[in-house]
Amino acid sequence: MPVRVGFLGAGLIAAFHSKMLRRSGADVTWAGVWDPDAERRDRFAAASGATPCGSEQAVFEGCDAVFVCTWTSEHPRLVAEAAARGLPVFCEKPLATDLAGARSMADLVRDAGVVNQVGLVLRRSPAFNLVRDLVADPASGRVMSVVFRDDQYIPVQGQYASTWRGDRTKAGSGTLLEHSIHDLDILEFTAGPLASVSARSANFHGLDGIEDSVATTVAFAAGGVGTMVSVWHDILERPSLRRVEIFCERAWIVVEEDDWYGPVSWTRLGGETGAVRGDELVAECERRSIPLSNPDGDFIRAVQRGEPATPSFDDAVRAHVLADAVYRSAASGGDAVSTAG
């Protein structure tokens, strides 16, 4: 039987997940959609075929699995309702506005025994999966240094037109939590566990509690070091971009421009070089037997099989541990803070 999916929240990210579900080929039907903005709800319904609902309860009652795509401060309440109903739940990142909230949500879905997944979708990126494979190859040697830059125009404007990311009561904080929690997750996914962080943050837009520039020095448990810069600027002509450069003992690896399809380039001791993007990148992953999949489709298949999904809420808690350490370091003026769980 098709899985009836409901959506709580009908903004840009909900539309993204709806499109990804359609592309995945998963056996789903669109059930109800609710959003406090009726016009946005109706646009989503018209585009997806979902049924516009007048309440959250109507969505819950008409679906087999639910996507929580509201502002962050609403995630804990809605996930709790899904868990109480025994509904599988896909929740956008970040899970909550703070670490305690994220831990509580992970405990809740684990205790309820419901399939759960979080929107740390870069773990399915062909670009970052190829980077991970290159780093893990013993021929590359140990990770020595990582330089990670993530920039995006502040999403209260432009195509994002977020009505809530400038409000700390809804977002919790700014660019690090709301955007670069992806980056913290990918740092460990590609280069290994972090041992400590030291950070500074700044606020240029004057939005209370919404930092828009964060610079973090990281220490890897295996001995390497690195930097991560996350910035929300006002250059509307510039798309959201990431550039990640990794130096290993015997390899240099970089992903730039598009964090999904590259290009990814590398040079290794002995003369091995490579540069792939788009279809060539996907083909390189297939040649290396690197599994690639659609994260939204994976969630639906996990629901159908009654199996755990990844990345799970427990996986997301680790990213929240890292974000919490960065914020505590920045609040102290840059003191090193352990990232032990």
matplotlib code that plots the C-alpha trace (Angstrom):
import matplotlib.pyplot as plt

x = [0.0, 1.3, 2.4, 0.1, 2.5, 1.3, 3.1, 3.2, 4.6, 4.4, 7.3, 10.4, 11.9, 8.5, 8.3, 11.9, 11.0, 7.8, 9.8, 12.4, 9.7, 8.3, 11.8, 12.6, 9.9, 8.8, 5.3, 3.6, 0.4, 0.1, -2.3, -2.9, -0.9, -1.2, 0.5, -0.4, -0.2, -3.3, -2.0, 1.3, -0.6, -2.8, 0.1, 1.8, -1.5, -2.0, 1.6, 1.7, -1.9, -2.0, -5.3, -5.2, -6.2, -7.5, -5.6, -2.6, -4.9, -6.5, -3.0, -2.1, -5.4, -5.1, -1.5, 0.7, 3.9, 4.5, 7.1, 7.6, 8.8, 7.7, 9.9, 12.3, 10.7, 7.6, 9.5, 9.4, 5.7, 4.8, 7.2, 5.8, 2.3, 3.5, 5.3, 2.2, 0.2, 2.8, 3.5, 6.8, 8.3, 10.7, 11.8, 13.8, 17.1, 17.8, 15.7, 15.2, 16.5, 18.9, 20.8, 18.4, 15.4, 17.2, 18.1, 14.5, 13.1, 15.5, 14.6, 10.9, 10.9, 13.2, 10.9, 7.9, 9.6, 8.7, 10.7, 12.5, 14.8, 16.2, 16.9, 20.7, 20.5, 24.1, 24.9, 23.4, 25.4, 27.4, 30.1, 30.5, 30.3, 33.1, 35.1, 34.5, 35.7, 38.9, 39.7, 39.1, 41.4, 44.7, 46.6, 45.5, 47.0, 45.7, 43.7, 46.0, 43.8, 40.3, 39.2, 35.4, 33.5, 29.7, 28.1, 24.5, 22.6, 20.6, 17.4, 14.9, 15.0, 15.2, 13.9, 13.9, 11.7, 11.7, 9.2, 10.8, 14.6, 15.1, 13.1, 15.2, 12.0, 11.3, 14.8, 16.8, 19.8, 21.3, 23.6, 25.4, 22.3, 19.9, 22.3, 25.7, 24.5, 24.8, 28.4, 29.2, 27.6, 29.5, 32.8, 32.6, 31.0, 33.9, 37.0, 36.3, 35.3, 36.0, 37.6, 37.2, 36.2, 37.1, 34.8, 34.0, 30.7, 29.4, 26.1, 25.9, 22.2, 21.1, 18.6, 18.5, 20.2, 20.7, 24.4, 25.3, 29.1, 30.8, 34.5, 35.4, 38.7, 38.3, 40.6, 40.0, 40.3, 42.9, 45.2, 44.2, 43.0, 40.7, 38.6, 34.9, 33.4, 29.7, 28.3, 24.9, 25.5, 23.4, 24.7, 21.4, 23.2, 25.3, 23.7, 24.2, 27.7, 30.1, 33.8, 35.6, 39.3, 41.0, 44.7, 45.7, 49.3, 49.4, 46.3, 44.5, 40.7, 38.3, 34.6, 33.3, 30.4, 27.6, 27.6, 25.6, 27.2, 30.6, 33.1, 35.2, 38.9, 41.9, 45.6, 47.5, 51.1, 52.3, 50.5, 46.9, 44.6, 40.9, 38.2, 34.5, 31.2, 27.6, 27.0, 30.7, 30.7, 27.8, 29.6, 32.7, 30.7, 29.2, 32.7, 33.8, 30.7, 29.7, 25.9, 23.9, 20.2, 17.4, 17.0, 13.2, 12.7, 14.9, 12.6, 9.5, 11.2, 12.3, 8.6, 7.4, 9.9, 9.6, 13.4, 15.5, 16.1, 19.3, 20.3, 18.2, 17.3, 20.2, 22.6, 21.2, 21.9, 25.6, 25.4, 23.6, 26.4, 28.9, 26.7, 26.3, 30.1, 30.6, 28.1, 29.6, 33.0, 31.9, 30.1, 33.4, 35.3, 36.9, 37.9, 38.4, 35.4, 35.3, 32.9, 32.6, 28.9]
y = [0.0, 3.5, 5.5, 8.6, 11.5, 14.6, 17.9, 20.3, 23.5, 24.4, 26.7, 26.3, 23.3, 21.4, 22.0, 20.6, 17.4, 17.0, 17.2, 14.9, 12.3, 12.5, 12.0, 9.1, 6.9, 5.9, 4.5, 7.5, 9.6, 13.1, 13.4, 16.6, 19.8, 22.5, 25.8, 28.9, 30.9, 29.7, 31.1, 29.2, 26.0, 26.3, 26.9, 23.7, 21.8, 22.9, 22.0, 18.6, 17.3, 17.3, 18.2, 21.6, 21.1, 23.6, 22.2, 20.1, 17.5, 16.9, 16.2, 13.8, 11.9, 11.5, 10.3, 7.3, 9.3, 13.0, 15.6, 18.4, 21.4, 24.2, 26.8, 25.2, 26.0, 24.1, 20.9, 19.4, 19.8, 18.4, 15.5, 14.7, 14.5, 12.2, 9.9, 9.8, 8.6, 6.1, 7.9, 7.8, 11.3, 13.1, 16.3, 19.2, 20.2, 21.5, 19.3, 22.0, 25.4, 23.9, 20.7, 19.8, 19.9, 17.8, 15.1, 15.1, 14.6, 11.7, 10.0, 10.5, 8.8, 6.1, 5.3, 5.4, 3.0, 5.1, 5.4, 8.7, 10.7, 14.2, 16.5, 16.3, 15.6, 16.4, 12.9, 11.7, 14.2, 12.4, 15.1, 14.6, 10.8, 10.8, 13.1, 10.7, 7.8, 9.6, 10.6, 7.1, 5.5, 4.5, 5.9, 9.4, 9.1, 11.0, 14.2, 17.1, 20.1, 21.1, 24.6, 24.8, 27.9, 28.1, 31.3, 32.3, 35.5, 35.9, 33.9, 36.5, 37.8, 36.7, 33.3, 32.0, 34.9, 33.3, 34.9, 33.5, 33.1, 36.6, 35.8, 34.0, 32.7, 30.7, 30.0, 29.8, 31.4, 32.2, 30.9, 28.2, 26.4, 27.1, 26.6, 25.2, 22.4, 20.7, 21.6, 20.4, 17.1, 16.8, 17.7, 14.5, 12.5, 13.2, 13.8, 12.1, 12.9, 16.3, 16.6, 20.3, 23.7, 27.3, 30.0, 33.6, 35.0, 38.4, 40.1, 42.6, 42.6, 43.7, 40.8, 39.9, 36.6, 35.9, 35.7, 36.1, 35.3, 32.5, 31.4, 28.2, 26.4, 22.7, 19.9, 16.4, 13.5, 11.9, 15.0, 17.1, 20.7, 22.9, 26.0, 26.5, 29.8, 30.3, 33.7, 35.1, 38.2, 40.4, 39.5, 38.4, 37.6, 34.9, 31.5, 29.4, 28.0, 25.7, 25.1, 22.4, 21.7, 18.8, 18.2, 14.6, 13.5, 12.3, 13.8, 17.1, 17.0, 19.8, 20.2, 23.5, 25.4, 22.8, 20.7, 17.9, 17.6, 19.2, 19.6, 17.4, 17.5, 15.6, 15.0, 12.2, 11.3, 9.3, 11.4, 10.3, 13.2, 13.6, 16.2, 15.2, 16.9, 16.2, 12.9, 12.1, 12.5, 10.1, 7.6, 7.9, 7.1, 4.1, 2.9, 3.0, 1.2, 4.2, 3.9, 6.9, 7.4, 9.8, 10.7, 11.2, 8.0, 6.2, 7.4, 6.1, 2.7, 2.5, 3.2, 0.4, -2.1, -1.0, -0.5, 2.3, 5.3, 7.4, 10.0, 9.5, 11.8, 10.2, 11.2, 14.8, 15.0, 14.7, 17.7, 19.6, 18.7, 20.2, 23.4, 23.8, 23.6, 26.2, 28.6, 28.1, 28.8, 32.0, 33.1, 32.7, 34.8, 31.8, 29.4, 25.8, 23.6, 19.8, 18.2, 15.0, 13.9]
z = [0.0, -0.7, 2.3, 2.9, 3.7, 5.6, 5.7, 8.7, 7.2, 3.5, 2.9, 0.7, 2.5, 2.5, -1.3, -1.6, 0.2, -1.8, -5.0, -3.7, -2.8, -6.3, -7.8, -5.5, -7.1, -3.6, -3.3, -1.7, -1.9, -0.7, 2.2, 4.1, 4.4, 7.1, 7.4, 9.5, 6.2, 4.3, 1.0, 1.3, 2.3, -0.8, -3.1, -1.8, -2.1, -5.7, -6.7, -4.9, -4.9, -1.1, 0.6, 2.3, 6.0, 8.5, 11.4, 12.4, 13.8, 10.4, 8.9, 11.7, 11.4, 7.6, 7.2, 7.7, 8.1, 8.7, 7.5, 10.1, 8.2, 10.5, 12.2, 14.6, 18.0, 16.9, 16.1, 19.7, 20.1, 16.7, 16.9, 20.4, 18.8, 16.0, 18.5, 20.7, 17.6, 16.6, 13.4, 11.6, 11.5, 9.2, 11.0, 9.4, 10.9, 13.4, 15.6, 18.3, 19.3, 21.8, 22.7, 25.6, 23.3, 20.6, 23.2, 24.5, 21.0, 20.3, 23.6, 22.8, 19.3, 20.5, 23.4, 21.1, 18.7, 15.6, 12.5, 12.5, 10.2, 10.2, 7.3, 7.3, 3.6, 2.7, 4.0, 0.7, -1.4, -4.2, -3.8, 0.0, -0.3, -2.8, -0.5, 2.4, 0.3, -0.8, 2.8, 4.1, 1.5, 3.4, 0.4, 1.4, 4.9, 7.9, 7.8, 8.6, 7.9, 6.7, 5.5, 5.3, 4.1, 3.9, 2.7, 2.0, 1.8, 5.0, 4.3, 5.6, 2.0, -1.6, -2.7, 0.9, 2.2, 5.6, 7.9, 11.1, 10.8, 12.1, 15.3, 18.0, 19.7, 16.6, 15.2, 18.4, 16.8, 13.5, 10.8, 12.8, 14.1, 11.3, 8.4, 9.3, 11.5, 8.1, 8.0, 11.5, 10.6, 7.3, 9.0, 11.1, 8.3, 5.9, 8.1, 11.4, 15.0, 16.5, 19.9, 20.6, 19.1, 19.6, 18.1, 17.6, 16.3, 15.1, 14.4, 11.5, 10.8, 14.3, 14.7, 18.4, 19.1, 15.3, 14.7, 11.0, 11.0, 12.9, 12.6, 14.3, 14.8, 15.2, 16.5, 15.3, 17.6, 15.3, 15.5, 12.5, 12.8, 10.7, 10.3, 9.5, 8.5, 8.2, 7.1, 6.2, 3.9, 1.7, -1.7, -3.3, -6.6, -4.9, -4.4, -1.3, -1.7, 0.1, -0.4, 1.5, 1.2, 2.9, 3.2, 4.2, 4.5, 0.9, -0.7, -1.4, -1.9, -2.6, -3.3, -4.5, -6.2, -5.8, -2.6, -4.4, -7.8, -7.4, -8.9, -6.7, -7.4, -5.9, -6.2, -4.5, -4.0, -7.0, -9.6, -9.2, -10.0, -10.7, -11.3, -11.7, -11.5, -12.4, -14.2, -14.1, -10.3, -10.0, -12.3, -10.2, -7.1, -8.8, -10.0, -6.4, -5.2, -3.1, -2.4, -3.4, -2.6, -2.2, 1.5, 1.3, -0.6, 2.0, 4.7, 3.0, 2.3, 6.0, 7.0, 4.7, 6.0, 9.6, 9.8, 11.3, 9.0, 8.7, 9.6, 12.7, 15.5, 17.5, 14.6, 14.8, 18.5, 17.8, 15.4, 18.2, 20.6, 18.2, 17.7, 21.5, 22.0, 19.3, 20.9, 24.4, 23.0, 21.3, 24.4, 26.3, 23.8, 22.1, 24.8, 23.6, 24.4, 24.4, 22.0, 24.1, 24.1]

ax = plt.figure().add_subplot(projection="3d")
ax.plot(x, y, z, "-o")
ax.set_aspect("equal")
plt.show()
